[in-house]
Amino acid sequence: MAVKHTQETDRLMEALLCLRTPEEAYQLFEDLCTVKEIQDMAQRLEIAFLLKQGTKYQDVADRTGVSSATISRVNRCLQYGAGGYQLITERLGAEGDKE
């Protein structure tokens, strides 16, 4: 399901595009989101990187501690979603900053 484009969501996306450094991103996200929301988003992105590397579901679950339902959702988005995970994993490199 796509996010409805509204004046408010457009402004949010424009705000994200204004960020210049990771520290600026931390500042904005700490004001916008709870710590748990930030952690959850970071975890889902990590799952996307692991899946792009070909990591098996059970290994992803063991490394991240997430449920198979969450892994499946991220995988569905990788395969059939709006393309956000694909874009970021390509731009950052499928291996991300992790070893």
C-alpha positions in Angstrom: 0.0 0.0 0.0 1.5 3.3 -1.1 1.8 6.3 1.2 -0.8 8.9 0.2 0.9 12.0 -1.1 -0.2 15.0 0.9 1.2 18.4 1.6 2.4 17.0 5.0 4.1 13.9 3.6 5.6 16.0 0.8 7.1 18.3 3.4 8.5 15.4 5.3 10.2 14.0 2.2 11.6 17.4 1.4 12.9 17.7 5.0 14.7 14.4 4.6 16.3 15.6 1.4 17.6 18.7 3.2 19.7 16.7 5.6 23.4 16.9 4.9 25.1 14.7 7.6 24.3 11.7 9.7 24.3 13.9 12.7 21.6 16.1 11.2 19.6 12.9 10.4 20.0 11.8 14.1 18.7 15.3 15.2 15.6 15.1 13.1 14.8 11.5 13.7 15.3 11.9 17.5 12.7 14.7 17.4 10.3 12.9 15.0 10.4 9.3 16.2 10.7 7.3 19.4 13.9 5.5 20.0 12.0 2.2 19.4 10.8 3.5 16.0 14.3 4.4 14.9 15.6 1.0 16.1 12.9 -0.8 14.2 13.6 1.1 11.0 17.3 0.5 11.3 16.6 -3.2 12.0 14.4 -3.5 8.9 17.1 -1.9 6.8 19.7 -4.3 8.2 17.4 -7.2 7.3 17.2 -5.9 3.7 21.0 -5.8 3.4 21.2 -9.3 4.8 18.6 -10.6 2.4 20.3 -8.9 -0.5 23.5 -10.7 0.5 21.6 -14.0 0.2 21.4 -14.7 3.9 18.9 -17.4 4.8 15.8 -16.4 6.9 17.0 -18.4 9.9 20.4 -16.8 9.8 18.8 -13.4 9.6 16.5 -14.2 12.5 19.5 -15.5 14.5 21.5 -12.3 13.8 18.8 -9.8 14.3 16.4 -11.4 16.7 13.4 -10.6 14.6 10.4 -12.8 13.8 10.1 -14.6 10.5 7.0 -12.5 9.8 9.2 -9.3 9.9 11.8 -10.9 7.7 9.1 -12.0 5.3 7.6 -8.5 5.1 11.0 -7.0 4.3 11.6 -9.6 1.7 8.2 -8.9 0.1 9.1 -5.2 0.0 12.4 -6.1 -1.6 10.6 -8.2 -4.2 7.4 -6.3 -4.8 7.5 -3.0 -2.9 7.9 0.6 -4.0 11.7 0.1 -4.6 13.0 1.9 -1.6 15.0 -1.0 -0.2 16.4 -1.8 -3.6 17.5 1.8 -4.1 19.2 2.1 -0.8 20.9 -1.3 -0.9 22.2 -0.4 -4.3 23.4 3.0 -3.4 25.0 2.0 -0.2 26.3 -1.3 -1.6 24.5 -4.6 -0.8 27.0 -5.2 2.0 26.2 -2.0 3.8 28.7 -0.9 6.4 28.5 -4.2 8.2 31.0 -7.1 7.9 
